[in-house]
């Protein structure tokens, strides 16, 4: 389970997992990490936001 997000981009995701992070709003960044929001939704965030 460790390091599973490293290496190749995730080809089964749209744009190889890249997009705009909903938290820091960087564009073209890989959204690899699931994050629970306050409304109990799970969103994908970038590595910079994974621990927030
Ligand atoms: Zn982010």
mmCIF file of the protein (N, C-alpha, C, O) and its ligand, coordinates in Angstrom:
data_MODEL
# 
_entry.id   MODEL 
# 
loop_
_entity.id 
_entity.type 
_entity.pdbx_number_of_molecules 
1 polymer     1 
2 non-polymer 1 
# 
_entity_poly.entity_id                      1 
_entity_poly.type                           'polypeptide(L)' 
_entity_poly.nstd_linkage                   no 
_entity_poly.nstd_monomer                   no 
_entity_poly.pdbx_seq_one_letter_code       
;(UNK)(UNK)(UNK)(UNK)(UNK)(UNK)(UNK)(UNK)(UNK)(UNK)(UNK)(UNK)(UNK)(UNK)(UNK)(UNK)
(UNK)(UNK)(UNK)(UNK)(UNK)(UNK)(UNK)(UNK)(UNK)(UNK)(UNK)(UNK)(UNK)(UNK)(UNK)(UNK)
(UNK)(UNK)(UNK)(UNK)(UNK)(UNK)(UNK)(UNK)(UNK)(UNK)(UNK)(UNK)(UNK)(UNK)(UNK)(UNK)
(UNK)(UNK)(UNK)(UNK)
;
_entity_poly.pdbx_seq_one_letter_code_can   XXXXXXXXXXXXXXXXXXXXXXXXXXXXXXXXXXXXXXXXXXXXXXXXXXXX 
_entity_poly.pdbx_strand_id                 A 
# 
loop_
_entity_poly_seq.entity_id 
_entity_poly_seq.num 
_entity_poly_seq.mon_id 
_entity_poly_seq.hetero 
1 1  UNK n 
1 2  UNK n 
1 3  UNK n 
1 4  UNK n 
1 5  UNK n 
1 6  UNK n 
1 7  UNK n 
1 8  UNK n 
1 9  UNK n 
1 10 UNK n 
1 11 UNK n 
1 12 UNK n 
1 13 UNK n 
1 14 UNK n 
1 15 UNK n 
1 16 UNK n 
1 17 UNK n 
1 18 UNK n 
1 19 UNK n 
1 20 UNK n 
1 21 UNK n 
1 22 UNK n 
1 23 UNK n 
1 24 UNK n 
1 25 UNK n 
1 26 UNK n 
1 27 UNK n 
1 28 UNK n 
1 29 UNK n 
1 30 UNK n 
1 31 UNK n 
1 32 UNK n 
1 33 UNK n 
1 34 UNK n 
1 35 UNK n 
1 36 UNK n 
1 37 UNK n 
1 38 UNK n 
1 39 UNK n 
1 40 UNK n 
1 41 UNK n 
1 42 UNK n 
1 43 UNK n 
1 44 UNK n 
1 45 UNK n 
1 46 UNK n 
1 47 UNK n 
1 48 UNK n 
1 49 UNK n 
1 50 UNK n 
1 51 UNK n 
1 52 UNK n 
# 
loop_
_struct_asym.id 
_struct_asym.entity_id 
A 1 
B 2 
# 
loop_
_chem_comp.id 
_chem_comp.type 
_chem_comp.mon_nstd_flag 
UNK 'L-peptide linking' . 
ZN  non-polymer         . 
# 
_pdbx_entity_nonpoly.entity_id   2 
_pdbx_entity_nonpoly.name        ? 
_pdbx_entity_nonpoly.comp_id     ZN 
# 
_pdbx_nonpoly_scheme.asym_id         B 
_pdbx_nonpoly_scheme.entity_id       2 
_pdbx_nonpoly_scheme.mon_id          ZN 
_pdbx_nonpoly_scheme.ndb_seq_num     1 
_pdbx_nonpoly_scheme.pdb_seq_num     101 
_pdbx_nonpoly_scheme.auth_seq_num    101 
_pdbx_nonpoly_scheme.pdb_mon_id      ZN 
_pdbx_nonpoly_scheme.auth_mon_id     ZN 
_pdbx_nonpoly_scheme.pdb_strand_id   A 
_pdbx_nonpoly_scheme.pdb_ins_code    . 
# 
loop_
_atom_site.group_PDB 
_atom_site.id 
_atom_site.type_symbol 
_atom_site.label_atom_id 
_atom_site.label_alt_id 
_atom_site.label_comp_id 
_atom_site.label_asym_id 
_atom_site.label_entity_id 
_atom_site.label_seq_id 
_atom_site.pdbx_PDB_ins_code 
_atom_site.Cartn_x 
_atom_site.Cartn_y 
_atom_site.Cartn_z 
_atom_site.occupancy 
_atom_site.B_iso_or_equiv 
_atom_site.pdbx_formal_charge 
_atom_site.auth_seq_id 
_atom_site.auth_comp_id 
_atom_site.auth_asym_id 
_atom_site.auth_atom_id 
_atom_site.pdbx_PDB_model_num 
ATOM   1   N  N  . UNK A 1 1  ? 0.816   -1.195 0.000   1.00 0.00 ? 1   UNK A N  1 
ATOM   2   C  CA . UNK A 1 1  ? 0.000   0.000  0.000   1.00 0.00 ? 1   UNK A CA 1 
ATOM   3   C  C  . UNK A 1 1  ? 0.860   1.259  0.000   1.00 0.00 ? 1   UNK A C  1 
ATOM   4   O  O  . UNK A 1 1  ? 0.435   2.302  -0.497  1.00 0.00 ? 1   UNK A O  1 
ATOM   5   N  N  . UNK A 1 2  ? 2.032   1.167  0.541   1.00 0.00 ? 2   UNK A N  1 
ATOM   6   C  CA . UNK A 1 2  ? 2.886   2.346  0.611   1.00 0.00 ? 2   UNK A CA 1 
ATOM   7   C  C  . UNK A 1 2  ? 3.378   2.748  -0.768  1.00 0.00 ? 2   UNK A C  1 
ATOM   8   O  O  . UNK A 1 2  ? 3.586   1.909  -1.644  1.00 0.00 ? 2   UNK A O  1 
ATOM   9   N  N  . UNK A 1 3  ? 3.557   4.040  -0.938  1.00 0.00 ? 3   UNK A N  1 
ATOM   10  C  CA . UNK A 1 3  ? 4.133   4.599  -2.158  1.00 0.00 ? 3   UNK A CA 1 
ATOM   11  C  C  . UNK A 1 3  ? 3.348   4.278  -3.416  1.00 0.00 ? 3   UNK A C  1 
ATOM   12  O  O  . UNK A 1 3  ? 3.898   4.314  -4.517  1.00 0.00 ? 3   UNK A O  1 
ATOM   13  N  N  . UNK A 1 4  ? 2.083   3.966  -3.266  1.00 0.00 ? 4   UNK A N  1 
ATOM   14  C  CA . UNK A 1 4  ? 1.350   3.535  -4.448  1.00 0.00 ? 4   UNK A CA 1 
ATOM   15  C  C  . UNK A 1 4  ? 1.094   4.679  -5.413  1.00 0.00 ? 4   UNK A C  1 
ATOM   16  O  O  . UNK A 1 4  ? 0.739   4.436  -6.566  1.00 0.00 ? 4   UNK A O  1 
ATOM   17  N  N  . UNK A 1 5  ? 1.262   5.903  -4.979  1.00 0.00 ? 5   UNK A N  1 
ATOM   18  C  CA . UNK A 1 5  ? 0.998   7.030  -5.870  1.00 0.00 ? 5   UNK A CA 1 
ATOM   19  C  C  . UNK A 1 5  ? 2.251   7.531  -6.583  1.00 0.00 ? 5   UNK A C  1 
ATOM   20  O  O  . UNK A 1 5  ? 2.204   8.528  -7.304  1.00 0.00 ? 5   UNK A O  1 
ATOM   21  N  N  . UNK A 1 6  ? 3.337   6.857  -6.386  1.00 0.00 ? 6   UNK A N  1 
ATOM   22  C  CA . UNK A 1 6  ? 4.552   7.323  -7.029  1.00 0.00 ? 6   UNK A CA 1 
ATOM   23  C  C  . UNK A 1 6  ? 4.724   6.670  -8.391  1.00 0.00 ? 6   UNK A C  1 
ATOM   24  O  O  . UNK A 1 6  ? 4.020   5.725  -8.747  1.00 0.00 ? 6   UNK A O  1 
ATOM   25  N  N  . UNK A 1 7  ? 5.667   7.194  -9.128  1.00 0.00 ? 7   UNK A N  1 
ATOM   26  C  CA . UNK A 1 7  ? 5.987   6.589  -10.397 1.00 0.00 ? 7   UNK A CA 1 
ATOM   27  C  C  . UNK A 1 7  ? 5.084   7.073  -11.505 1.00 0.00 ? 7   UNK A C  1 
ATOM   28  O  O  . UNK A 1 7  ? 4.860   8.275  -11.646 1.00 0.00 ? 7   UNK A O  1 
ATOM   29  N  N  . UNK A 1 8  ? 4.572   6.165  -12.280 1.00 0.00 ? 8   UNK A N  1 
ATOM   30  C  CA . UNK A 1 8  ? 3.761   6.510  -13.440 1.00 0.00 ? 8   UNK A CA 1 
ATOM   31  C  C  . UNK A 1 8  ? 2.538   7.326  -13.036 1.00 0.00 ? 8   UNK A C  1 
ATOM   32  O  O  . UNK A 1 8  ? 2.006   7.184  -11.936 1.00 0.00 ? 8   UNK A O  1 
ATOM   33  N  N  . UNK A 1 9  ? 2.122   8.159  -13.934 1.00 0.00 ? 9   UNK A N  1 
ATOM   34  C  CA . UNK A 1 9  ? 0.857   8.842  -13.703 1.00 0.00 ? 9   UNK A CA 1 
ATOM   35  C  C  . UNK A 1 9  ? -0.274  7.838  -13.803 1.00 0.00 ? 9   UNK A C  1 
ATOM   36  O  O  . UNK A 1 9  ? -0.120  6.759  -14.374 1.00 0.00 ? 9   UNK A O  1 
ATOM   37  N  N  . UNK A 1 10 ? -1.381  8.199  -13.255 1.00 0.00 ? 10  UNK A N  1 
ATOM   38  C  CA . UNK A 1 10 ? -2.477  7.249  -13.158 1.00 0.00 ? 10  UNK A CA 1 
ATOM   39  C  C  . UNK A 1 10 ? -3.318  7.314  -14.421 1.00 0.00 ? 10  UNK A C  1 
ATOM   40  O  O  . UNK A 1 10 ? -4.161  8.198  -14.574 1.00 0.00 ? 10  UNK A O  1 
ATOM   41  N  N  . UNK A 1 11 ? -3.086  6.387  -15.310 1.00 0.00 ? 11  UNK A N  1 
ATOM   42  C  CA . UNK A 1 11 ? -3.650  6.482  -16.645 1.00 0.00 ? 11  UNK A CA 1 
ATOM   43  C  C  . UNK A 1 11 ? -5.150  6.235  -16.670 1.00 0.00 ? 11  UNK A C  1 
ATOM   44  O  O  . UNK A 1 11 ? -5.811  6.596  -17.644 1.00 0.00 ? 11  UNK A O  1 
ATOM   45  N  N  . UNK A 1 12 ? -5.706  5.628  -15.622 1.00 0.00 ? 12  UNK A N  1 
ATOM   46  C  CA . UNK A 1 12 ? -7.141  5.384  -15.648 1.00 0.00 ? 12  UNK A CA 1 
ATOM   47  C  C  . UNK A 1 12 ? -7.950  6.599  -15.214 1.00 0.00 ? 12  UNK A C  1 
ATOM   48  O  O  . UNK A 1 12 ? -9.176  6.611  -15.326 1.00 0.00 ? 12  UNK A O  1 
ATOM   49  N  N  . UNK A 1 13 ? -7.267  7.606  -14.727 1.00 0.00 ? 13  UNK A N  1 
ATOM   50  C  CA . UNK A 1 13 ? -7.957  8.827  -14.370 1.00 0.00 ? 13  UNK A CA 1 
ATOM   51  C  C  . UNK A 1 13 ? -7.951  9.796  -15.554 1.00 0.00 ? 13  UNK A C  1 
ATOM   52  O  O  . UNK A 1 13 ? -7.061  9.736  -16.403 1.00 0.00 ? 13  UNK A O  1 
ATOM   53  N  N  . UNK A 1 14 ? -8.931  10.679 -15.609 1.00 0.00 ? 14  UNK A N  1 
ATOM   54  C  CA . UNK A 1 14 ? -8.916  11.690 -16.664 1.00 0.00 ? 14  UNK A CA 1 
ATOM   55  C  C  . UNK A 1 14 ? -7.667  12.553 -16.565 1.00 0.00 ? 14  UNK A C  1 
ATOM   56  O  O  . UNK A 1 14 ? -7.257  12.913 -15.462 1.00 0.00 ? 14  UNK A O  1 
ATOM   57  N  N  . UNK A 1 15 ? -7.069  12.885 -17.668 1.00 0.00 ? 15  UNK A N  1 
ATOM   58  C  CA . UNK A 1 15 ? -5.870  13.724 -17.710 1.00 0.00 ? 15  UNK A CA 1 
ATOM   59  C  C  . UNK A 1 15 ? -4.727  13.142 -16.878 1.00 0.00 ? 15  UNK A C  1 
ATOM   60  O  O  . UNK A 1 15 ? -3.908  13.882 -16.333 1.00 0.00 ? 15  UNK A O  1 
ATOM   61  N  N  . UNK A 1 16 ? -4.679  11.819 -16.788 1.00 0.00 ? 16  UNK A N  1 
ATOM   62  C  CA . UNK A 1 16 ? -3.650  11.148 -16.002 1.00 0.00 ? 16  UNK A CA 1 
ATOM   63  C  C  . UNK A 1 16 ? -3.621  11.608 -14.546 1.00 0.00 ? 16  UNK A C  1 
ATOM   64  O  O  . UNK A 1 16 ? -2.558  11.673 -13.929 1.00 0.00 ? 16  UNK A O  1 
ATOM   65  N  N  . UNK A 1 17 ? -4.778  11.922 -14.012 1.00 0.00 ? 17  UNK A N  1 
ATOM   66  C  CA . UNK A 1 17 ? -4.863  12.309 -12.609 1.00 0.00 ? 17  UNK A CA 1 
ATOM   67  C  C  . UNK A 1 17 ? -4.571  13.770 -12.349 1.00 0.00 ? 17  UNK A C  1 
ATOM   68  O  O  . UNK A 1 17 ? -4.571  14.219 -11.203 1.00 0.00 ? 17  UNK A O  1 
ATOM   69  N  N  . UNK A 1 18 ? -4.322  14.510 -13.415 1.00 0.00 ? 18  UNK A N  1 
ATOM   70  C  CA . UNK A 1 18 ? -4.034  15.934 -13.230 1.00 0.00 ? 18  UNK A CA 1 
ATOM   71  C  C  . UNK A 1 18 ? -5.311  16.755 -13.313 1.00 0.00 ? 18  UNK A C  1 
ATOM   72  O  O  . UNK A 1 18 ? -6.274  16.383 -13.984 1.00 0.00 ? 18  UNK A O  1 
ATOM   73  N  N  . UNK A 1 19 ? -5.289  17.860 -12.625 1.00 0.00 ? 19  UNK A N  1 
ATOM   74  C  CA . UNK A 1 19 ? -6.442  18.740 -12.653 1.00 0.00 ? 19  UNK A CA 1 
ATOM   75  C  C  . UNK A 1 19 ? -6.172  19.929 -11.765 1.00 0.00 ? 19  UNK A C  1 
ATOM   76  O  O  . UNK A 1 19 ? -5.023  20.279 -11.499 1.00 0.00 ? 19  UNK A O  1 
ATOM   77  N  N  . UNK A 1 20 ? -7.248  20.548 -11.311 1.00 0.00 ? 20  UNK A N  1 
ATOM   78  C  CA . UNK A 1 20 ? -7.121  21.695 -10.435 1.00 0.00 ? 20  UNK A CA 1 
ATOM   79  C  C  . UNK A 1 20 ? -7.486  21.280 -9.019  1.00 0.00 ? 20  UNK A C  1 
ATOM   80  O  O  . UNK A 1 20 ? -8.574  20.758 -8.774  1.00 0.00 ? 20  UNK A O  1 
ATOM   81  N  N  . UNK A 1 21 ? -6.595  21.508 -8.116  1.00 0.00 ? 21  UNK A N  1 
ATOM   82  C  CA . UNK A 1 21 ? -6.847  21.144 -6.724  1.00 0.00 ? 21  UNK A CA 1 
ATOM   83  C  C  . UNK A 1 21 ? -7.941  22.046 -6.152  1.00 0.00 ? 21  UNK A C  1 
ATOM   84  O  O  . UNK A 1 21 ? -7.861  23.269 -6.269  1.00 0.00 ? 21  UNK A O  1 
ATOM   85  N  N  . UNK A 1 22 ? -8.955  21.451 -5.539  1.00 0.00 ? 22  UNK A N  1 
ATOM   86  C  CA . UNK A 1 22 ? -10.044 22.263 -5.003  1.00 0.00 ? 22  UNK A CA 1 
ATOM   87  C  C  . UNK A 1 22 ? -9.642  23.061 -3.767  1.00 0.00 ? 22  UNK A C  1 
ATOM   88  O  O  . UNK A 1 22 ? -10.347 23.995 -3.384  1.00 0.00 ? 22  UNK A O  1 
ATOM   89  N  N  . UNK A 1 23 ? -8.542  22.716 -3.147  1.00 0.00 ? 23  UNK A N  1 
ATOM   90  C  CA . UNK A 1 23 ? -8.148  23.423 -1.938  1.00 0.00 ? 23  UNK A CA 1 
ATOM   91  C  C  . UNK A 1 23 ? -7.174  24.556 -2.226  1.00 0.00 ? 23  UNK A C  1 
ATOM   92  O  O  . UNK A 1 23 ? -7.401  25.687 -1.796  1.00 0.00 ? 23  UNK A O  1 
ATOM   93  N  N  . UNK A 1 24 ? -6.104  24.273 -2.938  1.00 0.00 ? 24  UNK A N  1 
ATOM   94  C  CA . UNK A 1 24 ? -5.114  25.318 -3.189  1.00 0.00 ? 24  UNK A CA 1 
ATOM   95  C  C  . UNK A 1 24 ? -5.269  25.921 -4.585  1.00 0.00 ? 24  UNK A C  1 
ATOM   96  O  O  . UNK A 1 24 ? -4.613  26.907 -4.922  1.00 0.00 ? 24  UNK A O  1 
ATOM   97  N  N  . UNK A 1 25 ? -6.153  25.311 -5.402  1.00 0.00 ? 25  UNK A N  1 
ATOM   98  C  CA . UNK A 1 25 ? -6.487  25.824 -6.722  1.00 0.00 ? 25  UNK A CA 1 
ATOM   99  C  C  . UNK A 1 25 ? -5.292  25.944 -7.656  1.00 0.00 ? 25  UNK A C  1 
ATOM   100 O  O  . UNK A 1 25 ? -5.269  26.789 -8.551  1.00 0.00 ? 25  UNK A O  1 
ATOM   101 N  N  . UNK A 1 26 ? -4.334  25.115 -7.442  1.00 0.00 ? 26  UNK A N  1 
ATOM   102 C  CA . UNK A 1 26 ? -3.274  25.006 -8.440  1.00 0.00 ? 26  UNK A CA 1 
ATOM   103 C  C  . UNK A 1 26 ? -3.799  24.220 -9.627  1.00 0.00 ? 26  UNK A C  1 
ATOM   104 O  O  . UNK A 1 26 ? -4.567  23.271 -9.470  1.00 0.00 ? 26  UNK A O  1 
ATOM   105 N  N  . UNK A 1 27 ? -3.381  24.619 -10.800 1.00 0.00 ? 27  UNK A N  1 
ATOM   106 C  CA . UNK A 1 27 ? -3.830  23.909 -11.990 1.00 0.00 ? 27  UNK A CA 1 
ATOM   107 C  C  . UNK A 1 27 ? -2.726  22.995 -12.487 1.00 0.00 ? 27  UNK A C  1 
ATOM   108 O  O  . UNK A 1 27 ? -1.543  23.248 -12.262 1.00 0.00 ? 27  UNK A O  1 
ATOM   109 N  N  . UNK A 1 28 ? -3.124  21.938 -13.159 1.00 0.00 ? 28  UNK A N  1 
ATOM   110 C  CA . UNK A 1 28 ? -2.166  21.015 -13.747 1.00 0.00 ? 28  UNK A CA 1 
ATOM   111 C  C  . UNK A 1 28 ? -1.399  20.207 -12.722 1.00 0.00 ? 28  UNK A C  1 
ATOM   112 O  O  . UNK A 1 28 ? -0.299  19.720 -12.987 1.00 0.00 ? 28  UNK A O  1 
ATOM   113 N  N  . UNK A 1 29 ? -1.992  20.072 -11.554 1.00 0.00 ? 29  UNK A N  1 
ATOM   114 C  CA . UNK A 1 29 ? -1.321  19.286 -10.525 1.00 0.00 ? 29  UNK A CA 1 
ATOM   115 C  C  . UNK A 1 29 ? -2.037  17.953 -10.388 1.00 0.00 ? 29  UNK A C  1 
ATOM   116 O  O  . UNK A 1 29 ? -3.236  17.844 -10.645 1.00 0.00 ? 29  UNK A O  1 
ATOM   117 N  N  . UNK A 1 30 ? -1.283  16.944 -9.978  1.00 0.00 ? 30  UNK A N  1 
ATOM   118 C  CA . UNK A 1 30 ? -1.899  15.636 -9.836  1.00 0.00 ? 30  UNK A CA 1 
ATOM   119 C  C  . UNK A 1 30 ? -2.745  15.583 -8.567  1.00 0.00 ? 30  UNK A C  1 
ATOM   120 O  O  . UNK A 1 30 ? -2.299  15.971 -7.487  1.00 0.00 ? 30  UNK A O  1 
ATOM   121 N  N  . UNK A 1 31 ? -3.960  15.101 -8.719  1.00 0.00 ? 31  UNK A N  1 
ATOM   122 C  CA . UNK A 1 31 ? -4.865  14.985 -7.581  1.00 0.00 ? 31  UNK A CA 1 
ATOM   123 C  C  . UNK A 1 31 ? -4.912  13.526 -7.168  1.00 0.00 ? 31  UNK A C  1 
ATOM   124 O  O  . UNK A 1 31 ? -5.696  12.738 -7.697  1.00 0.00 ? 31  UNK A O  1 
ATOM   125 N  N  . UNK A 1 32 ? -4.078  13.187 -6.235  1.00 0.00 ? 32  UNK A N  1 
ATOM   126 C  CA . UNK A 1 32 ? -3.893  11.775 -5.913  1.00 0.00 ? 32  UNK A CA 1 
ATOM   127 C  C  . UNK A 1 32 ? -4.480  11.374 -4.581  1.00 0.00 ? 32  UNK A C  1 
ATOM   128 O  O  . UNK A 1 32 ? -4.647  10.184 -4.315  1.00 0.00 ? 32  UNK A O  1 
ATOM   129 N  N  . UNK A 1 33 ? -4.795  12.328 -3.747  1.00 0.00 ? 33  UNK A N  1 
ATOM   130 C  CA . UNK A 1 33 ? -5.104  11.977 -2.368  1.00 0.00 ? 33  UNK A CA 1 
ATOM   131 C  C  . UNK A 1 33 ? -6.551  12.263 -2.021  1.00 0.00 ? 33  UNK A C  1 
ATOM   132 O  O  . UNK A 1 33 ? -7.003  13.399 -2.173  1.00 0.00 ? 33  UNK A O  1 
ATOM   133 N  N  . UNK A 1 34 ? -7.281  11.280 -1.565  1.00 0.00 ? 34  UNK A N  1 
ATOM   134 C  CA . UNK A 1 34 ? -8.654  11.514 -1.147  1.00 0.00 ? 34  UNK A CA 1 
ATOM   135 C  C  . UNK A 1 34 ? -8.703  12.306 0.148   1.00 0.00 ? 34  UNK A C  1 
ATOM   136 O  O  . UNK A 1 34 ? -7.903  12.085 1.057   1.00 0.00 ? 34  UNK A O  1 
ATOM   137 N  N  . UNK A 1 35 ? -9.638  13.219 0.220   1.00 0.00 ? 35  UNK A N  1 
ATOM   138 C  CA . UNK A 1 35 ? -9.742  14.108 1.366   1.00 0.00 ? 35  UNK A CA 1 
ATOM   139 C  C  . UNK A 1 35 ? -11.207 14.275 1.731   1.00 0.00 ? 35  UNK A C  1 
ATOM   140 O  O  . UNK A 1 35 ? -12.038 14.587 0.878   1.00 0.00 ? 35  UNK A O  1 
ATOM   141 N  N  . UNK A 1 36 ? -11.520 14.065 3.007   1.00 0.00 ? 36  UNK A N  1 
ATOM   142 C  CA . UNK A 1 36 ? -12.894 14.237 3.473   1.00 0.00 ? 36  UNK A CA 1 
ATOM   143 C  C  . UNK A 1 36 ? -13.163 15.704 3.756   1.00 0.00 ? 36  UNK A C  1 
ATOM   144 O  O  . UNK A 1 36 ? -12.435 16.354 4.507   1.00 0.00 ? 36  UNK A O  1 
ATOM   145 N  N  . UNK A 1 37 ? -14.214 16.209 3.147   1.00 0.00 ? 37  UNK A N  1 
ATOM   146 C  CA . UNK A 1 37 ? -14.589 17.583 3.406   1.00 0.00 ? 37  UNK A CA 1 
ATOM   147 C  C  . UNK A 1 37 ? -15.532 17.660 4.598   1.00 0.00 ? 37  UNK A C  1 
ATOM   148 O  O  . UNK A 1 37 ? -15.955 16.640 5.141   1.00 0.00 ? 37  UNK A O  1 
ATOM   149 N  N  . UNK A 1 38 ? -15.850 18.877 4.991   1.00 0.00 ? 38  UNK A N  1 
ATOM   150 C  CA . UNK A 1 38 ? -16.744 19.068 6.130   1.00 0.00 ? 38  UNK A CA 1 
ATOM   151 C  C  . UNK A 1 38 ? -18.150 18.570 5.842   1.00 0.00 ? 38  UNK A C  1 
ATOM   152 O  O  . UNK A 1 38 ? -18.898 18.222 6.756   1.00 0.00 ? 38  UNK A O  1 
ATOM   153 N  N  . UNK A 1 39 ? -18.496 18.539 4.585   1.00 0.00 ? 39  UNK A N  1 
ATOM   154 C  CA . UNK A 1 39 ? -19.816 18.055 4.207   1.00 0.00 ? 39  UNK A CA 1 
ATOM   155 C  C  . UNK A 1 39 ? -19.822 16.552 3.947   1.00 0.00 ? 39  UNK A C  1 
ATOM   156 O  O  . UNK A 1 39 ? -20.744 16.009 3.337   1.00 0.00 ? 39  UNK A O  1 
ATOM   157 N  N  . UNK A 1 40 ? -18.770 15.900 4.426   1.00 0.00 ? 40  UNK A N  1 
ATOM   158 C  CA . UNK A 1 40 ? -18.675 14.443 4.348   1.00 0.00 ? 40  UNK A CA 1 
ATOM   159 C  C  . UNK A 1 40 ? -18.560 13.916 2.920   1.00 0.00 ? 40  UNK A C  1 
ATOM   160 O  O  . UNK A 1 40 ? -18.941 12.782 2.630   1.00 0.00 ? 40  UNK A O  1 
ATOM   161 N  N  . UNK A 1 41 ? -18.037 14.743 2.049   1.00 0.00 ? 41  UNK A N  1 
ATOM   162 C  CA . UNK A 1 41 ? -17.750 14.284 0.703   1.00 0.00 ? 41  UNK A CA 1 
ATOM   163 C  C  . UNK A 1 41 ? -16.273 13.956 0.602   1.00 0.00 ? 41  UNK A C  1 
ATOM   164 O  O  . UNK A 1 41 ? -15.449 14.526 1.318   1.00 0.00 ? 41  UNK A O  1 
ATOM   165 N  N  . UNK A 1 42 ? -15.950 13.056 -0.273  1.00 0.00 ? 42  UNK A N  1 
ATOM   166 C  CA . UNK A 1 42 ? -14.554 12.744 -0.504  1.00 0.00 ? 42  UNK A CA 1 
ATOM   167 C  C  . UNK A 1 42 ? -14.118 13.361 -1.813  1.00 0.00 ? 42  UNK A C  1 
ATOM   168 O  O  . UNK A 1 42 ? -14.674 13.062 -2.870  1.00 0.00 ? 42  UNK A O  1 
ATOM   169 N  N  . UNK A 1 43 ? -13.126 14.220 -1.739  1.00 0.00 ? 43  UNK A N  1 
ATOM   170 C  CA . UNK A 1 43 ? -12.613 14.866 -2.928  1.00 0.00 ? 43  UNK A CA 1 
ATOM   171 C  C  . UNK A 1 43 ? -11.147 14.485 -3.093  1.00 0.00 ? 43  UNK A C  1 
ATOM   172 O  O  . UNK A 1 43 ? -10.500 13.999 -2.165  1.00 0.00 ? 43  UNK A O  1 
ATOM   173 N  N  . UNK A 1 44 ? -10.658 14.713 -4.268  1.00 0.00 ? 44  UNK A N  1 
ATOM   174 C  CA . UNK A 1 44 ? -9.244  14.446 -4.520  1.00 0.00 ? 44  UNK A CA 1 
ATOM   175 C  C  . UNK A 1 44 ? -8.457  15.745 -4.401  1.00 0.00 ? 44  UNK A C  1 
ATOM   176 O  O  . UNK A 1 44 ? -8.822  16.760 -4.994  1.00 0.00 ? 44  UNK A O  1 
ATOM   177 N  N  . UNK A 1 45 ? -7.389  15.704 -3.640  1.00 0.00 ? 45  UNK A N  1 
ATOM   178 C  CA . UNK A 1 45 ? -6.568  16.889 -3.485  1.00 0.00 ? 45  UNK A CA 1 
ATOM   179 C  C  . UNK A 1 45 ? -5.129  16.565 -3.862  1.00 0.00 ? 45  UNK A C  1 
ATOM   180 O  O  . UNK A 1 45 ? -4.757  15.401 -4.009  1.00 0.00 ? 45  UNK A O  1 
ATOM   181 N  N  . UNK A 1 46 ? -4.336  17.604 -4.014  1.00 0.00 ? 46  UNK A N  1 
ATOM   182 C  CA . UNK A 1 46 ? -2.950  17.408 -4.378  1.00 0.00 ? 46  UNK A CA 1 
ATOM   183 C  C  . UNK A 1 46 ? -2.122  17.047 -3.155  1.00 0.00 ? 46  UNK A C  1 
ATOM   184 O  O  . UNK A 1 46 ? -2.619  17.043 -2.029  1.00 0.00 ? 46  UNK A O  1 
ATOM   185 N  N  . UNK A 1 47 ? -0.868  16.749 -3.392  1.00 0.00 ? 47  UNK A N  1 
ATOM   186 C  CA . UNK A 1 47 ? -0.024  16.294 -2.299  1.00 0.00 ? 47  UNK A CA 1 
ATOM   187 C  C  . UNK A 1 47 ? 0.208   17.394 -1.256  1.00 0.00 ? 47  UNK A C  1 
ATOM   188 O  O  . UNK A 1 47 ? 0.493   17.116 -0.091  1.00 0.00 ? 47  UNK A O  1 
ATOM   189 N  N  . UNK A 1 48 ? 0.079   18.643 -1.701  1.00 0.00 ? 48  UNK A N  1 
ATOM   190 C  CA . UNK A 1 48 ? 0.306   19.739 -0.769  1.00 0.00 ? 48  UNK A CA 1 
ATOM   191 C  C  . UNK A 1 48 ? -0.827  19.866 0.231   1.00 0.00 ? 48  UNK A C  1 
ATOM   192 O  O  . UNK A 1 48 ? -0.652  20.425 1.314   1.00 0.00 ? 48  UNK A O  1 
ATOM   193 N  N  . UNK A 1 49 ? -1.992  19.347 -0.135  1.00 0.00 ? 49  UNK A N  1 
ATOM   194 C  CA . UNK A 1 49 ? -3.174  19.530 0.702   1.00 0.00 ? 49  UNK A CA 1 
ATOM   195 C  C  . UNK A 1 49 ? -3.582  18.251 1.422   1.00 0.00 ? 49  UNK A C  1 
ATOM   196 O  O  . UNK A 1 49 ? -4.609  18.231 2.101   1.00 0.00 ? 49  UNK A O  1 
ATOM   197 N  N  . UNK A 1 50 ? -2.814  17.208 1.290   1.00 0.00 ? 50  UNK A N  1 
ATOM   198 C  CA . UNK A 1 50 ? -3.293  15.901 1.760   1.00 0.00 ? 50  UNK A CA 1 
ATOM   199 C  C  . UNK A 1 50 ? -3.450  15.836 3.267   1.00 0.00 ? 50  UNK A C  1 
ATOM   200 O  O  . UNK A 1 50 ? -4.272  15.067 3.767   1.00 0.00 ? 50  UNK A O  1 
ATOM   201 N  N  . UNK A 1 51 ? -2.673  16.634 4.008   1.00 0.00 ? 51  UNK A N  1 
ATOM   202 C  CA . UNK A 1 51 ? -2.722  16.511 5.461   1.00 0.00 ? 51  UNK A CA 1 
ATOM   203 C  C  . UNK A 1 51 ? -3.598  17.566 6.113   1.00 0.00 ? 51  UNK A C  1 
ATOM   204 O  O  . UNK A 1 51 ? -3.667  17.647 7.340   1.00 0.00 ? 51  UNK A O  1 
ATOM   205 N  N  . UNK A 1 52 ? -4.266  18.375 5.302   1.00 0.00 ? 52  UNK A N  1 
ATOM   206 C  CA . UNK A 1 52 ? -5.104  19.413 5.878   1.00 0.00 ? 52  UNK A CA 1 
ATOM   207 C  C  . UNK A 1 52 ? -6.459  18.853 6.318   1.00 0.00 ? 52  UNK A C  1 
ATOM   208 O  O  . UNK A 1 52 ? -7.297  19.595 6.829   1.00 0.00 ? 52  UNK A O  1 
HETATM 209 ZN ZN . ZN  B 2 .  ? -3.870  21.428 -3.224  1.00 0.00 ? 101 ZN  A ZN 1 
# 
